[in-house]
């Protein structure tokens, strides 16, 4: 059984109880303040990490976007180059065809026999007097000796003439 403290004791413990209560409140307030500071610090840290993650993501997105734009630009340039070359190829092929057709017309010229003789002489100069020289179906001659061959046919001569034009031929289709 517990005995009751005398009335004076309760009054005497009142300041102690008040001090303990004040100390508990102060400690609780200090703990709460420290918890709030820690929570604010963690929140600031989380915000800083979130900003860093967003900044990294933004930089990565910009880099990815730049890569994608560069790839798109490369593909567009390649396609434009392909189309340009395709557009240039037709006039070039037309030129080669026209040159071959025009040179074949030489077979019907009055002085074709003289031209053929000059081509035959040239073949023999290139391959030697023992070269076998035959007339090409489209005009001109083809000559050969063991291991060597010379094509002086009219179509081959026309192709070489166009090839020798080199960069000059571009003026036909470039502005």
Backbone as numpy.savetxt, mean C-alpha at the origin, in Angstrom:
# Nx Ny Nz CAx CAy CAz Cx Cy Cz
-24.52 -12.59 90.70 -25.33 -11.44 90.70 -24.46 -10.21 90.70
-24.85 -9.26 89.96 -24.06 -8.04 89.89 -24.64 -7.05 90.86
-23.73 -6.37 91.38 -24.21 -5.36 92.31 -24.20 -4.02 91.61
-25.05 -3.27 92.04 -25.22 -1.96 91.47 -24.20 -1.01 92.06
-23.64 -0.16 91.18 -22.64 0.79 91.67 -23.35 1.89 92.43
-22.68 2.39 93.44 -23.29 3.49 94.16 -23.51 4.69 93.23
-24.49 5.51 93.56 -24.87 6.63 92.71 -23.71 7.57 92.42
-22.86 7.74 93.24 -21.73 8.66 93.06 -20.75 8.12 92.04
-20.71 6.82 91.92 -19.76 6.19 91.00 -20.20 6.48 89.57
-21.49 6.40 89.30 -22.00 6.64 87.96 -21.68 8.06 87.56
-21.87 8.97 88.49 -21.55 10.35 88.18 -20.06 10.53 87.99
-19.26 9.80 88.71 -17.82 9.92 88.60 -17.33 9.33 87.26
-18.02 8.32 86.74 -17.62 7.69 85.49 -18.15 8.46 84.27
-19.04 9.38 84.53 -19.62 10.15 83.43 -18.54 10.86 82.60
-17.57 11.53 83.14 -16.53 12.16 82.34 -15.69 11.13 81.57
-15.45 9.97 82.18 -14.67 8.92 81.51 -15.47 8.41 80.31
-16.76 8.15 80.56 -17.63 7.67 79.49 -17.71 8.72 78.37
-17.82 9.98 78.73 -17.90 11.05 77.75 -16.61 11.12 76.94
-15.48 10.96 77.65 -14.18 11.00 76.95 -14.04 9.80 76.03
-14.45 8.62 76.47 -14.40 7.41 75.61 -15.31 7.60 74.39
-16.47 8.16 74.64 -17.42 8.40 73.55 -16.85 9.43 72.57
-16.25 10.49 73.11 -15.64 11.51 72.26 -14.48 10.91 71.49
-13.66 10.08 72.13 -12.52 9.45 71.48 -13.00 8.49 70.39
-14.09 7.76 70.67 -14.64 6.83 69.68 -15.18 7.61 68.48
-15.86 8.73 68.75 -16.36 9.57 67.66 -15.20 10.15 66.84
-14.18 10.60 67.55 -13.02 11.18 66.87 -12.33 10.11 66.01
-12.16 8.90 66.58 -11.53 7.81 65.83 -12.39 7.42 64.64
-13.72 7.38 64.83 -14.64 7.06 63.74 -14.56 8.14 62.66
-14.52 9.41 63.08 -14.42 10.51 62.12 -13.10 10.43 61.36
-12.02 10.10 62.09 -10.71 9.98 61.45 -10.72 8.81 60.46
-11.30 7.67 60.88 -11.40 6.51 59.98 -12.24 6.85 58.75
-13.35 7.55 58.98 -14.22 7.94 57.87 -13.50 8.91 56.94
-12.77 9.86 57.49 -12.03 10.82 56.67 -10.95 10.10 55.86
-10.21 9.17 56.56 -9.18 8.40 55.86 -9.80 7.54 54.76
-10.95 6.92 55.03 -11.64 6.10 54.03 -12.08 6.96 52.84
-12.58 8.17 53.14 -12.99 9.07 52.06 -11.79 9.51 51.22
-10.64 9.80 51.90 -9.43 10.18 51.16 -8.95 9.02 50.29
-8.95 7.81 50.86 -8.52 6.64 50.10 -9.47 6.39 48.92
-10.77 6.54 49.17 -11.75 6.36 48.10 -11.54 7.41 47.01
-11.29 8.67 47.42 -11.06 9.74 46.45 -9.76 9.47 45.68
-8.72 9.00 46.37 -7.45 8.70 45.71 -7.63 7.56 44.72
-8.35 6.50 45.14 -8.59 5.38 44.23 -9.44 5.82 43.04
-10.42 6.67 43.29 -11.25 7.18 42.21 -10.41 8.02 41.25
-9.53 8.89 41.80 -8.64 9.68 40.95 -7.72 8.77 40.14
-7.19 7.73 40.78 -6.32 6.78 40.10 -7.09 6.05 38.99
-8.32 5.64 39.30 -9.14 4.95 38.29 -9.45 5.88 37.13
-9.73 7.16 37.43 -9.99 8.12 36.36 -8.74 8.33 35.50
-7.59 8.43 36.16 -6.33 8.60 35.43 -6.07 7.38 34.53
-6.29 6.18 35.08 -6.11 4.96 34.28 -7.10 4.92 33.12
-8.33 5.34 33.38 -9.34 5.36 32.32 -8.93 6.36 31.23
-8.42 7.54 31.63 -7.95 8.52 30.64 -6.79 7.95 29.83
-5.86 7.27 30.53 -4.71 6.68 29.84 -5.18 5.60 28.86
-6.13 4.79 29.27 -6.66 3.74 28.39 -7.35 4.38 27.19
-8.16 5.42 27.44 -8.82 6.12 26.34 -7.81 6.78 25.40
-6.76 7.40 25.98 -5.74 8.02 25.14 -5.03 6.97 24.29
-4.69 5.83 24.91 -4.05 4.74 24.15 -4.98 4.23 23.06
-6.24 4.06 23.41 -7.21 3.57 22.42 -7.37 4.59 21.29
-7.39 5.87 21.62 -7.51 6.92 20.61 -6.29 6.90 19.68
-5.09 6.82 20.30 -3.86 6.77 19.49 -3.86 5.51 18.60
-4.25 4.38 19.17 -4.29 3.14 18.39 -5.33 3.25 17.27
-6.47 3.85 17.60 -7.50 4.05 16.58 -7.02 4.97 15.46
-6.32 6.03 15.85 -5.77 6.93 14.83 -4.73 6.22 13.99
-3.88 5.42 14.64 -2.86 4.67 13.89 -3.53 3.67 12.96
-4.54 2.96 13.49 -5.26 1.99 12.63 -5.95 2.71 11.48
-6.53 3.86 11.78 -7.19 4.63 10.73 -6.20 5.13 9.70
-5.02 5.56 10.16 -3.98 6.01 9.23 -3.51 4.85 8.36
-3.35 3.66 8.98 -2.97 2.47 8.21 -4.03 2.14 7.18
-5.28 2.18 7.61 -6.37 1.86 6.68 -6.43 2.89 5.55
-6.25 4.16 5.90 -6.27 5.21 4.87 -5.10 5.03 3.90
-3.93 4.69 4.44 -2.76 4.47 3.59 -3.01 3.27 2.66
-3.57 2.19 3.21 -3.88 1.01 2.38 -4.89 1.37 1.29
-5.89 2.15 1.66 -6.90 2.57 0.69 -6.27 3.43 -0.40
-5.39 4.34 0.01 -4.71 5.20 -0.95 -3.82 4.39 -1.89
-3.11 3.41 -1.33 -2.26 2.55 -2.17 -3.11 1.79 -3.17
-4.23 1.24 -2.71 -5.12 0.50 -3.63 -5.68 1.44 -4.70
-6.07 2.65 -4.31 -6.62 3.60 -5.28 -5.56 4.00 -6.30
-4.33 4.23 -5.84 -3.25 4.58 -6.77 -2.96 3.41 -7.71
-2.94 2.21 -7.15 -2.68 1.03 -7.98 -3.77 0.87 -9.04
-5.02 1.06 -8.63 -6.14 0.95 -9.58 -6.05 2.04 -10.64
-5.72 3.26 -10.22 -5.57 4.36 -11.18 -4.44 4.07 -12.15
-3.33 3.55 -11.65 -2.19 3.21 -12.51 -2.58 2.11 -13.49
-3.30 1.13 -13.00 -3.75 0.03 -13.86 -4.66 0.55 -14.97
-5.56 1.43 -14.61 -6.47 2.00 -15.61 -5.72 2.87 -16.61
-4.75 3.63 -16.11 -3.95 4.48 -17.00 -3.17 3.62 -17.98
-2.53 2.57 -17.46 -1.77 1.70 -18.35 -2.67 1.00 -19.36
-3.84 0.61 -18.90 -4.80 -0.04 -19.81 -5.24 0.93 -20.90
-5.49 2.17 -20.51 -5.91 3.18 -21.50 -4.77 3.48 -22.47
-3.53 3.43 -22.01 -2.39 3.68 -22.89 -2.10 2.48 -23.79
-2.38 1.28 -23.29 -2.08 0.07 -24.05 -2.82 0.03 -25.38
-4.07 0.46 -25.38 -4.85 0.39 -26.62 -4.23 1.23 -27.73
-3.92 2.52 -27.52 -3.29 3.27 -28.60 -1.93 2.68 -29.01
-1.21 2.14 -28.03 0.09 1.55 -28.34 -0.09 0.31 -29.22
-1.05 -0.53 -28.84 -1.32 -1.72 -29.67 -1.85 -1.32 -31.04
-2.68 -0.28 -31.08 -3.17 0.23 -32.37 -2.00 0.70 -33.24
-1.05 1.40 -32.62 0.12 1.88 -33.35 0.93 0.71 -33.91
1.15 -0.31 -33.08 1.91 -1.48 -33.54 1.18 -2.18 -34.70
-0.12 -2.33 -34.54 -0.91 -2.99 -35.59 -0.88 -2.17 -36.89
-1.07 -0.87 -36.75 -1.06 0.02 -37.92 0.30 0.00 -38.61
1.38 0.01 -37.83 2.73 -0.03 -38.40 2.93 -1.35 -39.15
2.48 -2.45 -38.57 2.63 -3.76 -39.22 1.82 -3.80 -40.52
0.61 -3.26 -40.49 -0.22 -3.26 -41.70 0.42 -2.39 -42.79
0.91 -1.23 -42.40 1.50 -0.33 -43.38 2.77 -0.94 -44.01
3.57 -1.59 -43.19 4.80 -2.15 -43.70 4.52 -3.35 -44.61
3.44 -4.07 -44.34 3.06 -5.20 -45.22 2.67 -4.68 -46.62
2.15 -3.46 -46.66 1.77 -2.87 -47.95 2.99 -2.66 -48.86
4.18 -2.65 -48.27 5.39 -2.49 -49.07 5.56 -3.63 -50.08
4.97 -4.79 -49.77 5.07 -5.94 -50.69 4.43 -5.62 -52.03
3.46 -4.73 -52.01 2.77 -4.38 -53.27 3.41 -3.18 -53.97
4.42 -2.62 -53.34 5.09 -1.45 -53.94 5.96 -1.88 -55.12
6.19 -0.98 -56.05 6.98 -1.27 -57.25 8.41 -1.64 -56.90
8.95 -1.02 -55.89 10.35 -1.27 -55.57 10.54 -2.31 -54.47
9.52 -3.18 -54.23 9.64 -4.21 -53.20 10.80 -5.15 -53.50
11.00 -5.51 -54.74 12.09 -6.43 -55.09 13.43 -5.84 -54.65
13.60 -4.56 -54.85 14.84 -3.90 -54.44 14.98 -3.93 -52.92
13.88 -3.68 -52.21 13.89 -3.72 -50.74 14.24 -5.12 -50.26
13.65 -6.14 -50.89 13.91 -7.52 -50.49 15.38 -7.87 -50.70
15.95 -7.42 -51.79 17.37 -7.68 -52.06 18.25 -7.01 -51.00
17.92 -5.78 -50.64 18.70 -5.09 -49.61 18.60 -5.83 -48.27
17.41 -6.34 -47.94 17.24 -7.10 -46.69 18.04 -8.39 -46.74
18.04 -9.05 -47.90 18.81 -10.29 -48.04 20.31 -10.00 -47.88
20.81 -8.92 -48.51 22.22 -8.55 -48.36 22.55 -8.27 -46.89
21.65 -7.56 -46.21 21.88 -7.25 -44.78 21.94 -8.53 -43.96
21.07 -9.49 -44.24 21.08 -10.76 -43.53 22.41 -11.47 -43.74
22.93 -11.44 -44.95 24.21 -12.11 -45.24 25.37 -11.37 -44.57
25.27 -10.05 -44.44 26.30 -9.29 -43.72 26.30 -9.71 -42.25
25.11 -9.86 -41.69 24.99 -10.22 -40.27 25.38 -11.66 -39.99
25.02 -12.59 -40.90 25.24 -14.02 -40.63 26.34 -14.66 -41.48
26.75 -13.98 -42.49 27.78 -14.55 -43.36 27.19 -14.99 -44.69
28.05 -15.20 -45.69 27.57 -15.52 -47.03 26.89 -16.89 -47.12
27.14 -17.75 -46.17 26.54 -19.09 -46.22 25.16 -19.16 -45.58
24.60 -18.03 -45.18 23.29 -18.02 -44.52 22.20 -18.45 -45.49
21.27 -19.22 -44.97 20.08 -19.61 -45.75 19.06 -18.50 -45.57
18.64 -17.87 -46.65 17.71 -16.75 -46.60 16.42 -17.17 -47.29
15.29 -16.99 -46.56 13.98 -17.29 -47.16 13.07 -16.08 -46.98
12.14 -15.96 -47.90 11.20 -14.85 -47.82 10.14 -15.17 -46.77
9.82 -14.16 -45.95 8.78 -14.30 -44.91 7.42 -14.16 -45.57
6.42 -14.83 -45.05 5.07 -14.80 -45.62 4.48 -13.40 -45.65
4.83 -12.56 -44.68 4.30 -11.18 -44.64 5.26 -10.18 -45.26
6.30 -10.65 -45.91 7.27 -9.77 -46.56 8.55 -9.71 -45.79
9.62 -9.34 -46.50 10.92 -9.31 -45.87 11.54 -10.69 -45.91
12.61 -10.89 -45.12 13.31 -12.17 -45.14 13.64 -12.62 -43.73
13.89 -13.93 -43.62 14.39 -14.54 -42.39 15.60 -15.35 -42.82
16.70 -15.20 -42.11 17.93 -15.90 -42.47 18.44 -16.67 -41.27
19.15 -17.77 -41.56 19.72 -18.54 -40.47 20.97 -19.28 -40.91
21.82 -19.47 -39.97 22.99 -20.34 -40.10 23.00 -21.15 -38.82
23.84 -22.11 -38.78 23.89 -23.00 -37.61 23.94 -22.20 -36.30
22.88 -22.30 -35.47 22.83 -21.67 -34.15 22.46 -20.19 -34.12
22.25 -19.59 -35.28 21.92 -18.16 -35.30 20.80 -17.92 -36.30
20.01 -16.89 -35.98 18.86 -16.56 -36.83 18.66 -15.06 -36.84
18.30 -14.51 -37.99 18.02 -13.07 -38.11 16.64 -12.93 -38.75
15.78 -12.15 -38.07 14.43 -11.92 -38.59 14.38 -10.51 -39.15
14.39 -10.42 -40.46 14.24 -9.13 -41.15 12.92 -9.10 -41.91
11.92 -9.75 -41.30 10.59 -9.71 -41.90 10.02 -8.32 -41.72
9.09 -7.96 -42.58 8.49 -6.63 -42.49 7.79 -6.41 -41.13
7.01 -7.39 -40.61 6.40 -7.18 -39.29 7.44 -6.99 -38.17
8.53 -7.76 -38.22 9.56 -7.62 -37.19 10.23 -6.25 -37.28
10.49 -5.80 -38.51 11.09 -4.47 -38.69 10.16 -3.37 -38.18
8.85 -3.53 -38.41 7.87 -2.54 -37.92 7.87 -2.52 -36.40
7.90 -3.70 -35.76 7.92 -3.77 -34.29 9.17 -3.11 -33.73
10.31 -3.37 -34.35 11.56 -2.75 -33.88 11.50 -1.23 -34.04
10.92 -0.77 -35.12 10.82 0.68 -35.34 9.96 1.32 -34.25
8.85 0.69 -33.89 7.99 1.22 -32.82 8.75 1.16 -31.49
9.45 0.05 -31.24 10.21 -0.07 -30.00 11.29 1.00 -29.89
11.95 1.32 -31.00 13.00 2.34 -30.98 12.44 3.73 -30.70
11.17 3.93 -30.95 10.56 5.24 -30.66 10.60 5.52 -29.17
10.57 4.47 -28.35 10.69 4.61 -26.90 9.70 5.59 -26.32
10.23 6.54 -25.57 9.39 7.51 -24.86 8.66 8.45 -25.82
9.19 8.59 -27.03 8.53 9.48 -28.00 7.12 9.01 -28.32
6.92 7.71 -28.28 5.61 7.16 -28.63 4.55 7.59 -27.61
4.96 7.91 -26.38 4.00 8.34 -25.35 3.29 9.62 -25.74
3.92 10.44 -26.52 3.30 11.72 -26.91 2.01 11.51 -27.68
1.80 10.29 -28.17 0.56 10.02 -28.91 -0.67 9.98 -28.00
-0.50 9.65 -26.72 -1.67 9.55 -25.85 -1.57 10.39 -24.58
-0.45 11.04 -24.36 -0.36 11.90 -23.17 -0.63 13.35 -23.57
-1.23 14.12 -22.67 -1.52 15.53 -22.99 -0.26 16.35 -23.13
